[in-house]
Amino acid sequence: MYARIIKILSYVLLLVGIVLSCLVLFGDVKMGQNEGVVDPLLYWAYVLVGVGLLGAIIGSIVSIIDNPKGLKKSIFTLVGVIVVIGIAYLLAPGTPAVGLVGIEPTEATLKMTDTLLNLTYILLGAAILSIIAGYIINVVRR
């Protein structure tokens, strides 16, 4: 029953995402007048991030309740995530955007944007290295 609910919820989330994406991509919107079309897509992205975070938190709590010995592993994982985010924050320069016309973002917004970009680069690099390392390990084991 639980798996069926998750499957239906996944399809609903996917369908809403596709509809909103099509509205943005194929909508009759002129350049510079897209706030009304893009805003719902951004809010939907916030909802998806919230659902993902909520699922991760609830899943972690259930996992800890089911296996208290796994608490140590969960703490190490959490510390690792915090360290990676901290490194991304320390590497973020927060310099103003070049060629930006209009409202200037605050220094905190620039720092956060740079942090998120650095975090994306770090995680992408880690994913690529993991794929390569997994392939090499499989070749060596054979």
C-alpha positions as CSV (number, residue, x, y, z in Angstrom):
1,M,0.0,0.0,0.0
2,Y,2.8,2.4,1.0
3,A,4.7,1.7,-2.3
4,R,1.5,2.4,-4.3
5,I,1.0,5.8,-2.6
6,I,4.6,6.7,-3.3
7,K,4.3,5.7,-6.9
8,I,1.1,7.7,-7.4
9,L,2.6,10.7,-5.7
10,S,5.7,10.5,-7.9
11,Y,3.6,10.5,-11.0
12,V,1.6,13.5,-9.8
13,L,4.7,15.4,-9.0
14,L,6.2,14.5,-12.4
15,L,3.0,15.5,-14.2
16,V,2.8,18.9,-12.5
17,G,6.5,19.5,-13.3
18,I,6.0,18.7,-16.9
19,V,3.0,21.0,-17.2
20,L,4.7,23.9,-15.6
21,S,7.8,23.4,-17.7
22,C,5.8,23.3,-20.9
23,L,4.1,26.5,-19.9
24,V,7.4,28.2,-19.5
25,L,9.0,26.7,-22.6
26,F,6.1,27.0,-25.0
27,G,4.2,29.9,-23.5
28,D,3.7,33.1,-25.5
29,V,5.9,35.3,-23.4
30,K,8.0,38.2,-24.5
31,M,11.5,38.7,-23.2
32,G,11.5,40.6,-19.9
33,Q,7.8,39.9,-19.2
34,N,8.1,36.4,-17.9
35,E,7.6,36.9,-14.2
36,G,4.0,35.6,-14.3
37,V,5.1,32.4,-16.1
38,V,8.4,31.7,-14.3
39,D,7.2,32.4,-10.8
40,P,4.9,29.3,-10.5
41,L,7.8,27.1,-11.8
42,L,10.1,28.5,-9.1
43,Y,7.5,28.0,-6.4
44,W,7.1,24.4,-7.7
45,A,10.9,23.9,-7.4
46,Y,10.6,25.1,-3.8
47,V,7.9,22.6,-3.2
48,L,9.9,19.8,-4.7
49,V,13.0,20.7,-2.6
50,G,10.8,20.8,0.5
51,V,9.3,17.4,-0.3
52,G,12.8,16.0,-0.8
53,L,14.1,17.5,2.5
54,L,11.0,16.3,4.4
55,G,11.4,12.8,2.9
56,A,15.1,12.7,3.8
57,I,14.4,13.9,7.4
58,I,11.5,11.5,7.9
59,G,13.4,8.6,6.3
60,S,16.4,9.3,8.6
61,I,14.2,9.4,11.7
62,V,12.5,6.1,10.8
63,S,15.9,4.5,10.0
64,I,17.3,5.6,13.4
65,I,14.3,4.2,15.2
66,D,14.5,0.9,13.3
67,N,18.3,0.6,13.8
68,P,19.7,2.6,16.7
69,K,23.2,1.4,15.9
70,G,23.0,3.3,12.6
71,L,22.9,6.6,14.5
72,K,26.7,6.8,14.5
73,K,26.7,6.4,10.7
74,S,24.0,9.0,10.3
75,I,26.0,11.5,12.5
76,F,29.1,11.0,10.4
77,T,27.1,11.6,7.2
78,L,25.5,14.7,8.6
79,V,29.0,16.0,9.6
80,G,30.3,15.3,6.2
81,V,27.5,17.2,4.5
82,I,28.0,20.2,6.8
83,V,31.8,20.1,6.0
84,V,31.1,20.1,2.3
85,I,28.6,23.0,2.6
86,G,31.1,24.9,4.8
87,I,33.9,24.4,2.2
88,A,31.6,25.7,-0.6
89,Y,30.7,28.7,1.6
90,L,34.3,29.5,2.3
91,L,35.2,29.3,-1.4
92,A,32.4,31.6,-2.4
93,P,33.7,35.1,-3.2
94,G,30.4,36.9,-3.3
95,T,31.6,39.3,-6.0
96,P,29.0,41.4,-7.8
97,A,27.6,40.1,-11.1
98,V,29.3,41.7,-14.1
99,G,27.0,43.4,-16.6
100,L,23.9,43.2,-14.3
101,V,21.5,46.0,-15.0
102,G,18.7,46.8,-12.6
103,I,18.3,45.9,-9.0
104,E,21.6,45.1,-7.4
105,P,21.5,42.0,-5.2
106,T,22.7,42.2,-1.6
107,E,26.1,40.9,-0.6
108,A,24.4,38.1,1.3
109,T,22.5,37.1,-1.8
110,L,25.7,37.1,-3.9
111,K,27.5,35.0,-1.3
112,M,24.6,32.5,-1.1
113,T,24.4,32.2,-4.9
114,D,28.2,31.6,-5.2
115,T,27.9,29.0,-2.4
116,L,25.2,27.1,-4.2
117,L,27.2,27.2,-7.4
118,N,30.3,25.9,-5.7
119,L,28.2,23.2,-4.0
120,T,26.9,22.2,-7.4
121,Y,30.4,22.0,-8.8
122,I,31.7,20.0,-5.9
123,L,28.8,17.5,-5.9
124,L,29.0,17.1,-9.7
125,G,32.8,16.5,-9.4
126,A,32.2,13.9,-6.7
127,A,29.5,12.2,-8.7
128,I,31.8,11.9,-11.8
129,L,34.7,10.7,-9.6
130,S,32.4,8.1,-8.0
131,I,31.3,6.8,-11.4
132,I,34.9,6.5,-12.6
133,A,36.1,4.9,-9.3
134,G,33.2,2.4,-9.4
135,Y,34.1,1.5,-12.9
136,I,37.8,1.0,-12.1
137,I,36.9,-1.0,-9.0
138,N,34.7,-3.3,-11.0
139,V,37.4,-3.8,-13.7
140,V,40.0,-4.6,-11.0
141,R,37.8,-7.1,-9.2
142,R,37.2,-9.1,-12.4
